[in-house]
Amino acid sequence: MKIVITGGAGFVGSNLAITLKQTYPSYSITIFDNLRRRGSELNLPAFLQHGISFVHGDIRNPEDLEQLGEFDCMVEASAEPSVMSGLDGSPTYVINNNLTGSINCFNACIKHKANLIFLSTSRVYPISFIENADYTELETRFSFTDNQSIKGISSKGISEELSLDAARSFYGTTKLSAEYLIKEYCEFYRLKAAVTRFGVIAGPRQMGKTDQGVVTLWMARHYWKKPLSYIGYGGLGKQVRDMLHIDDLIRLVDMQIHNIDAFHNKVYNAGGGNFSSASLLEMTQICEDITGNKIDIAAVKENRPADLRIYVTDNTKISGELGWAPQKNAKDIFSDIFNWIKEKEASLKPLLS
């Protein structure tokens, strides 16, 4: 099988490529990436070592995609993944990359009669519905209740039943627009596709920053004893995210590559769920336990645009229909990131410290 991974030099793509090549040595794996994200170039030696091909190109340029030649399956992992993108006065870049670029990828799949694995996002769900949901404040976190006025939110988290009829961010809107277009490609061009709305994905190889990759950021700051801030919601650090270990994502994508019919014309949520969730306050405690370091953390009461008090994935649908569920919890994720930083400290310090 010939597999192309767009955005493949990034966190998700690089881990996926290496694991697939180790699992299926006879497969041809090609990375397609423009290396725009700082730190992505650090993965190139690993691709060479594992016999993974690399093509330098940009999904916004159809001519670049023509370099790929024939392939059987594309994992569309390229994206501008920051929720803050487009909120600085111009949404042009995020629209060009996440929508126009994705369309170019869909066309390449049609040309080569290839299947599509599309990595979408939990950010397709509207901010106002989630922010106005009923919640309770516990000692270390906020938590959804089952007393909701809108379908699709419960103590289990956010399900696929939540209405999409409100604003969500330019990032979320471009990904949702791409999802809608995939439906058209499936209907009229017979494209076979798997679409998954992932929550926070975390693990080794992720270059963390405040608005994307917060799990790595939290561990890195503790590792190098640098300060952090609890931003928004009173500066208490009680806002919650579920975290999906990259290994659990790879297990799911492996299923999609080899059994596309089980996912075709369906959309699933996939995340850590309550099983692997933590507030910023709880993340701090985990990092202190692993590193033995305590750092200064400031309190910033004001909320950032497009932020959420709570996001937890309800995995009921995908677990019930396909048997997939996360296996690694928040402590596992932070431990693996710590070990990765410790092993690669010299090369990561300029990027993460």
Buried (B, 14 or more C-beta within 10 A) or exposed (E): BBBBBBBBBBBBBBBBBBBBBEEBEEBBBBBBBBBEBEBBEBBBEBBEEBEBBBBEBBBBEBEBBEEBEEBBBBBBBBBBBBBBBBBEEEBEBBBBBBBBBBBBBBBBBBBBEBBBBBBBBBBBBBBEBBBBBEBEEEEBBBBBEEEBEBEBBBBBBBBBBBEBEEEBBBBBBBBBBBBEBBBEBBEEEEBBBBBBBBBBBBBBBBBBBEBBBBBBBBBBBBBBEBEBBBBBBBBBBBBBBBBBBBBBBBBBBBBBBEEBEEBBEBBBBBBBBBBBBBBBBBBBEBBEEBBEEEBEBEEEEEBEEBBBBBBBBBBBBBBEEBEBBBEBBBEBBBBBBBEBBEEBEEEBEEBBE
